[in-house]
Structures are given as C-alpha cells and as structure tokens.
Amino acid sequence: MRLFKLNTTIHKWLSLFVGLQLLIWLGTGLYFNLMDHSKASGNELRVHSHHEGSITGFDLFPIKDITSNAPQEVNLIWVLHQPYYHFVFDKGQHSYQERHSKLFDAVTGKPFNLSEEQVLTLAKNSYSGQGKLTTPVLSQPPFSDHVRQQNPMWQVAVEDENNTTIYLDSITGQVLRHANDDFRLKDLMMKLHFMDYGNSGGFNHWLIIAFAFATLFLSITGVTWLIQQYRSGLLKLGWGTNRQKVAVTFSNENTITDISAVGRSTVLEGLASSHVYLPSGCGGGGTCGKCVFLSSTKLPITLSEQEHLSQEQLKEGYRLGCQHRFSEISSIEVNTDRNIENHELVVVATNFITPFIKEVKFKLKSGKQLAFKAGAYMQFDVPAGMNSLRPDDMPECYEKYWDSYYHGKFSHNGVTRHYSLVNFDEESDELMFNIRWQTAKNGFKAGIGSSYLGSLQVGETITARGPFSDFYATSNKKVSRVFIGAGSGLAPLRSIIFEQLKKHKDKSGLTLIYGARTEDDLLYHNELKSLSEKHKNFSYIPTLSNPSEEWQGHSGYVQKVLLPYMNQKSELHLAEFYLCGPEAMMSEVEKIIIDAGIPSNQTFKDKFSR
C-alpha cells in the first residue's frame, strides 16, 4: 500500500509540473497567433542592403602572394564598396558556431580590420528609423538577443521608442540581426514555449527531454492509480440523479431514520442535504479524518482512511463520509445529532488579544444558552462578498506587525468555516472564539472566514451550526492529561482545561505546553499563569520561538520542550495527550509520544484549517 501512496504522490507532483507547462504552452501559443509578425521579427525598421560591387577599375592582389596561414576557404566580399578577401581558417557547420577568419585588402593584400566609423556607417545603412545610433561596441558572447551566437559581434544601440539594437559581424561587418522590444518579447515567448530555460537557443535540450519522460511517467502513474482504484472498488461511474435511500442510526439518540440523497453524492454531502452534519474540518477533502460513520456494508478502504482511522476501527466498519458515495451504502450509524439547529449569533464584543488573533464574543439572538462539551466547535456560514486584506480596527500597538502586508479588499464566494470555542458552556452565557486573521502574502488572498469574522462589529449577526463535539476530555477523572498547542490552537485546549478545573473540579495532573512566536503572541498568558498559581495540579509551560532578550521562560518550539519534560516524568505512560495546532507541529509531537512507547489511543488531536 505504501507503493500505491508513493504512486499517487508522484502522480500529483507530475500533474503540477506538466500542467503548469501546458498552461504556458496555451498562453504562448495564443501569443504567436495574435502577435504582429512584422514587429516581432525585429526588422520593422531594417533596410536590407546588398554589399556587392564591380571589380572593374580594381587591380586585385594575387591571393597566393598574401602572407597568411593556409585558409579552408577564401571569399571575395565588399565592404562599403571596397573589395576584400575573407580568409576562413576554421568554422562550424552553422554560421553562429565558433569561427576563425580574417580580412585582407583585395587591392593591397594587407590585413584589414573594421573601424568604429565603418561599423557605424554599415549600421546606419541598415536602419530606416529616426533614432540616434550610439558608438559601436565590440562585444563577446553570450548575447541575450542572440543566445546561439558564439562569435564576437559589433553592437550598436539605437535611441528610439522600441530600443533597437543592431548586431554586425565583427570581421565582415555583415548586419546579422536587428533586435527591439517586440523581438525580445517574441524571444521570451519562444523560450517559454520550447522550455529553453537554460538559454540553449533551440528546443533540443535536456529539459524538454525530461519533460517528455515526466509526461510518460504521468501517464503510467495515472493508469496505475486507476487500476488500484478499480481493485479497491472505488472506481465507479455515476450518471444521472438517481436517489438512494439509506437507513441512518443516530447512536446518541438510539433512533433510526431513512434519508434519501443523490446516489453519486458523498455520504458527507448526502447527509448534509437532509440537515444531518458529520463533523468536518476540511470540507470533504479527506485531510481531517473527522467525518466518521459506521457502515453495515463492507466498503473498500481508501488511503485517507488508512491514514486517519486505526486498524481496529477499519475492521469494525468505520469509514470517512467524504470517501464513499451514497450509492455504496444501505444502512449506517453516525454519532451526531439529527437536524442540527441553525443559530443566529449576535456579536457582543471584539478585541485584538495578539497582533494576529482577535477574540470575538457572541450571544444567541434567541437568548438561549447552549450546552456543549469543552473542545467543541461551530460551523459558520460566511456569505459571498468583499473582505479586507487586513483589519480596519488594528490597535496602534500592533501596527508594526502589519507593515509588510497589503491593504485593500478581495472578493470571494460563500463558504463554511469552523472555529473552536474558547470557553466551556457554564463559564458564561457567551460563545467565545479566537479568530486568527490569515494574512494575504505573495499575491494570495487573506483567509475568507477569518477576515469576515474578524471584521464583524458589535451588533452584527452571523448564522452558525453546532456546537459539534469530537475533541473533548475523556470521562476518566483520575488520569493525568498533557495539553500541547501552538498559536490559535490554544482555543479548544483552554476550554477543556477550564472545564476540568472549574466545572469538574479535577484533581489529576494537568499540564499545558504552549508555543507562540513572541511575548505579544501569547494567548491568555496572565490568565493561565494565575490559573496555575491557584490550582497546584495544573502546570503552565509557555515557550517562544522568537523571544526577546527580556524573556526568562523556555525558548524554541513545543517539540523542544516536550522531549525533556517526558524524560523527567516517568508516570506519563498512563497519561492522555491532547494536541491542537499546525499540522507539522502535531506530527512531530505525535512521533515523540509514540517513540516514548505511549499507545496511540491515548493521543487526541484537533486539526484545524484555514
């Protein structure tokens, strides 16, 4: 199965590489169809003059009497109406390849070299524009306007609107090329079209050969993926809008209901169409592993399910709702509420508590108070519209952190986003969230959900569903718990810690290892310090990745703090670990926990996304 996972990974990266070049081909091909070929040739202002003359009136010097090494060939040429012998001693198959040659005066037999004045005259004779020609410069290869040329050339720049440059042969004075901005644009498009990123001047190079092999491997990995999908029973073609009826058991209510949905929709989508919402942090992308259901039908196992579900769960029939079609199932069991209620929330307070995180508090417009487990989250419906790239109400003390970010607005479609509750249900009648404003950088838009919720003002409303509970403390109050978080990942951890200490009066050991970038980025720092002083069974360990010189606590990422902490605490083999933060952090922390010999069923993760 690892080979198939490697195959799909390679296929995706090859798709990106090949797809980008295909887009470049489409763009350059469109340019070639629309361009002005006369201008793009660079010869719009070029005059083609023939350097010929009559030998009448000239007494030519005998070639055999010229003192020189024996040439491969000799040509009689004319330069400004004067005859010269062109001795070629060595040359390549093509005119642009390296060549060794020399001119001799055909009348006197003496060696001859072009002067700057003669080169300027030859250049003027080939140019019909009004621009001023500058002093000729004898230049050595390489040349950006003639990448194949391996011989020196005279270069005459022209001061005109199109930045014309005239190139002449360094020996004979023959005009080899007129280049201007139109020509250079065409040259760039040719380079992109033929993937000539190494400036070889042609299309017979290693990169285009590698691209051919990449395309071949893309086809091979694609076919291999199709075969794997077929063998797993996942390759199904669905047509039409036939509806499928499925018996759904709600385990928390012990009730069964028939739900009908379009057969080709995923289980996640089909249930949602009847207002039954499985938890989902990734919107059905297969990356969060939350939309779990139990199937009575034996279903194939996907790679996402292997990554997020244990072997025991897979054997029992647990699957992910985003990975299977409604048409594949006949009856399932879900651990969620039926017909989750929509709530209209009213903003009652907003406040930036770090440079990038805003605390937003809501109350239900109905006046009711919701009951939920600490660690729960809610799904917000963000309508389509225009959002700001950065906050309009940024406190002055945090402005320095936002100097490098863009101002302005961006448009977006309507989306659904989820955010974890910071408080527990009996802490107050408010619903409190930490909105980490996802910044716009390098041309990307800001976070749609965060910029919308972060811009809400007191009195404004938004629709949300939930709360949903799939990340919460177990009911065993005697077990020690270690909470590990970073950034806005503190939200559900704070909720659980406060619930355990204030609601359940938990006397077991609780430890929070929390990472942030600077002192200003620490969430609820004073509150957590005060909590640890009041409750001797709670330890608060903050660590900063970029601390100031005044910081006296731990420095580095949470992984650096966790390892020595676990080495000091031998009793942690029975502890539970609760993780929330960036994916890379959680993966490294989970590896440290597993390497310490702690069973995987004692680790709980809450993944969050943009």
Secondary structure, 3 states (H helix, E strand, C coil): CHHHHHHHHHHHHHHHHHHHHHHHHHHHHHHHHHCCHHHHCCCCCECCCCCCCCCCCCCCCCHHHCCCCCCCEEEEEEECCEEEEEEEEECCCCCCCCCEEEEEECCCCCEECCCHHHHHHHHHHCECCCCEECCCEEECCCCCCCCCCCCCEEEEEEECCCCCEEEEECCCCCEEEEECHHHHHHHHHHHHHCCCCCCCCCCCCHHHHHHHHHHHHHHHHHHHHHHHHHHCCCCCCCCCCCEEEEEEEECCCCEEEEEEEECCCEHHHHHHCCCCCCCCCCCCCCCCCCCEEEECCCCCCCHHHHHHCCHHHHHHCEEECCCCEHHHCCEEEECCCCCCCEEEEEEEEEEECCCCEEEEEEEECCCCCCCCCCCCEEEEEECCEEEECCCCCCCHHHHHHHCCCCCCEEEECCEEEEEEECCCCCCCCCEEEEEECCCCCCCCCCCHHHHHHCCCCCCCEEEEEEEECCCCCCCCCCCCEEEEEEHHHHHHHHHHHHHHHHHCCCCCCEEEEEEECCHHHCCCHHHHHHHHHHCCCEEEEEEECCCCCCCCCEECCHHHHHHHHHHHCHHHHHCEEEEECCHHHHHHHHHHHHHCCCCHHHEEEECCCC
